[in-house]
């Protein structure tokens, strides 16, 4: 792909396995979820009888910069060449994107003379709002199939992996950015220093970078272990991002706590010498992370114990319902759901099928568990007794969608932060 990042050489891979990918420090155990196939590697019907490759999900923590990280067992090129996740299929996420654009345009004075770049722009879910406002923009997206959907929505898109080389090339072409956006991409980059170095190169002197990612503190507090999967190489706190930015000449000047993905951060950065004033929110969150024990290895050991208990509780619930003769289906086929199902050993004997709004997944099977994926109408046709909601972070949106079903007696289950049945 044009501009694709060069895979790390053997020396870089050794550091990723044996030392922190930000500071090179020694790593300590965090949580081990066994082995699982890549979470978006859905199987076609003719692949169900074939083999799958499983990789470890053993996360480590760096007690120097406090980055939680998974070794690069699977290359980004193999994960993102053809990708099954399309952002536009979540109503809540589309609203989130529209609200962000409205805020950013006003806060940073964006207009037809500005230039906006989104990294991992997916199917153009966000930048289409910039296009509608007449603001010049460019999406950079490594997955050709979702990039094609963005182009169909009139969002200019470059199919590439982003890093220092591509950032330097675009800057040399006079395409430096007033705003660089990266929503849920930082965790998916194995060489985060190369990625952020590209951002530093591509920013205008007073430009702003805005990054969103699941917050490590929320993952721990909310027992959100299913957000761990192979395409998420790193799990960030404010402390680790500050360390990363500072090492590459950037400064974090503001932070917001968001509802998305069970609790995320949106950080704002700029060049170290830019005029943006540091907001009080940065010091407040830094203190909150310290109070939550994010600089204490005991916090991470306690999380691992809670994860094991959640597995036991969920299996006890589902097995008990099956023994009573209940029919159980699933809702959604998100990456987090595949981590949950594979870690817990849940297969079609416990959950007959799952449904998803994305037609790309219909007729395919979940990786590892081989559970079939059907259109949402399958729930109306079969009327299961229970539906396990795999994208639990959207439980309210999904509960509204399934209201006609629950009115007829179907009950919903969420697995996180603890297995819970609700109407």
NORSULKA-V54115 format. One record per pair of residues at least 12 apart in sequence whose C-alpha atoms are under 7 Angstrom apart, sorted by the first residue. I is the first residue (numbers start at 1). J is the second residue. Records with the same first field share a line. If there is no record, write none. Layout:
I = J ; J
//
This chain:
1 = 159 ; 160
2 = 159 ; 160
3 = 160 ; 161 ; 166
4 = 160 ; 161 ; 162
5 = 161 ; 162 ; 163
16 = 71 ; 72
17 = 71
20 = 62
22 = 193 ; 244
23 = 65
25 = 62 ; 64
26 = 62
27 = 60 ; 61 ; 62
28 = 60 ; 61 ; 62
29 = 59 ; 60 ; 61
30 = 59 ; 60 ; 61 ; 300 ; 301 ; 304
31 = 58 ; 59 ; 304
32 = 57 ; 58 ; 59
33 = 57 ; 58 ; 343
34 = 56 ; 57 ; 58 ; 343
35 = 54 ; 55 ; 56 ; 57
36 = 54 ; 55 ; 56 ; 57 ; 342 ; 368
37 = 52 ; 53 ; 54 ; 55 ; 367 ; 368
38 = 230
39 = 229 ; 335 ; 338 ; 339 ; 367
40 = 84 ; 335
41 = 367
42 = 364 ; 365 ; 366 ; 367
43 = 364 ; 365 ; 366 ; 367
44 = 364 ; 365
45 = 364
48 = 370
55 = 73
57 = 229
58 = 70
65 = 239 ; 240 ; 243
66 = 239 ; 240 ; 295
67 = 234 ; 235 ; 236 ; 240
68 = 234 ; 235 ; 236
69 = 233 ; 234 ; 235
70 = 233 ; 234
71 = 233
72 = 190 ; 233
74 = 230
79 = 231
80 = 142 ; 143
81 = 142 ; 143 ; 144
82 = 143 ; 144 ; 145
83 = 143 ; 145 ; 146
84 = 360
86 = 122 ; 123 ; 146
87 = 122 ; 123 ; 125
88 = 125
89 = 357 ; 358
94 = 125
97 = 126
98 = 126 ; 129
101 = 129
111 = 135
112 = 134 ; 135 ; 136
114 = 135 ; 136 ; 178
115 = 135 ; 136 ; 137 ; 177 ; 178 ; 179
116 = 136 ; 137 ; 138 ; 177 ; 178 ; 179 ; 180
117 = 137 ; 138 ; 139 ; 177 ; 179 ; 180 ; 181
118 = 138 ; 139 ; 140 ; 180 ; 181 ; 182
119 = 139 ; 140 ; 141 ; 181 ; 182
120 = 140 ; 141 ; 182 ; 185
121 = 139 ; 140 ; 141
122 = 141 ; 146 ; 147
123 = 146 ; 147 ; 149 ; 150
124 = 150 ; 153 ; 155
127 = 155
128 = 153 ; 155
131 = 155
138 = 156 ; 157
139 = 156 ; 157 ; 158
140 = 157 ; 158 ; 159 ; 160
141 = 157 ; 158 ; 159 ; 160 ; 161
142 = 159 ; 160 ; 161
143 = 159
144 = 159
147 = 159
162 = 195
163 = 194 ; 195 ; 198
164 = 194 ; 195 ; 197 ; 198
165 = 198
166 = 198
167 = 198 ; 199 ; 201 ; 202
168 = 198 ; 201 ; 202
171 = 202
176 = 202 ; 203 ; 204
177 = 202 ; 203 ; 204 ; 207
178 = 203 ; 204 ; 207 ; 208
179 = 207 ; 208 ; 209
180 = 208 ; 209 ; 210
181 = 209 ; 210 ; 211
182 = 210 ; 211 ; 212
183 = 211 ; 212 ; 213
184 = 212 ; 213
186 = 213
187 = 213 ; 232 ; 233 ; 234 ; 235
188 = 231 ; 232 ; 233
189 = 233
190 = 233
197 = 248
200 = 250 ; 271
205 = 271 ; 274
206 = 270 ; 274 ; 275
207 = 270
208 = 268 ; 269 ; 270
209 = 268 ; 269 ; 270
210 = 266 ; 267 ; 268 ; 269
211 = 266 ; 267 ; 268
212 = 264 ; 265 ; 266 ; 267
213 = 264 ; 265 ; 266
214 = 261 ; 263 ; 264 ; 265
215 = 236 ; 237 ; 263 ; 264 ; 265
216 = 235 ; 236 ; 237
217 = 237 ; 289
218 = 263
220 = 303
222 = 417
223 = 307 ; 416 ; 417
224 = 416 ; 417
225 = 307
226 = 336 ; 337 ; 339 ; 340
227 = 336
229 = 339
238 = 286
239 = 286
249 = 271 ; 272
250 = 269 ; 270 ; 271 ; 272
251 = 269 ; 270 ; 271 ; 272
252 = 267 ; 268 ; 269 ; 270
253 = 268 ; 269 ; 276 ; 277 ; 278 ; 279
254 = 267 ; 268 ; 278 ; 279 ; 281 ; 282
255 = 267 ; 268 ; 281 ; 282
261 = 393
262 = 393
310 = 418
311 = 344
313 = 419
314 = 415 ; 419
318 = 350
322 = 350
326 = 385
327 = 384 ; 385 ; 386
328 = 350 ; 351 ; 352 ; 384 ; 385 ; 386 ; 387
329 = 351 ; 352 ; 353 ; 354 ; 384 ; 386 ; 387 ; 388
330 = 351 ; 353 ; 354 ; 355 ; 387 ; 388 ; 389 ; 390
331 = 354 ; 355 ; 356 ; 387 ; 388 ; 389 ; 390
332 = 354 ; 355 ; 356 ; 389 ; 390 ; 391
333 = 356
334 = 390 ; 391
337 = 390 ; 391
338 = 367
342 = 368 ; 369
346 = 369
347 = 369 ; 371
348 = 371
352 = 371
353 = 371 ; 372 ; 373
354 = 372 ; 373 ; 374
355 = 373 ; 374 ; 375 ; 376
356 = 373 ; 374 ; 375 ; 376
357 = 375 ; 376
361 = 373
362 = 374 ; 375
380 = 405
384 = 410
385 = 410 ; 411
386 = 410 ; 411 ; 412 ; 413
387 = 411 ; 412 ; 413
388 = 412 ; 413 ; 414
389 = 412 ; 413 ; 414
392 = 414 ; 416
406 = 423
411 = 423
//
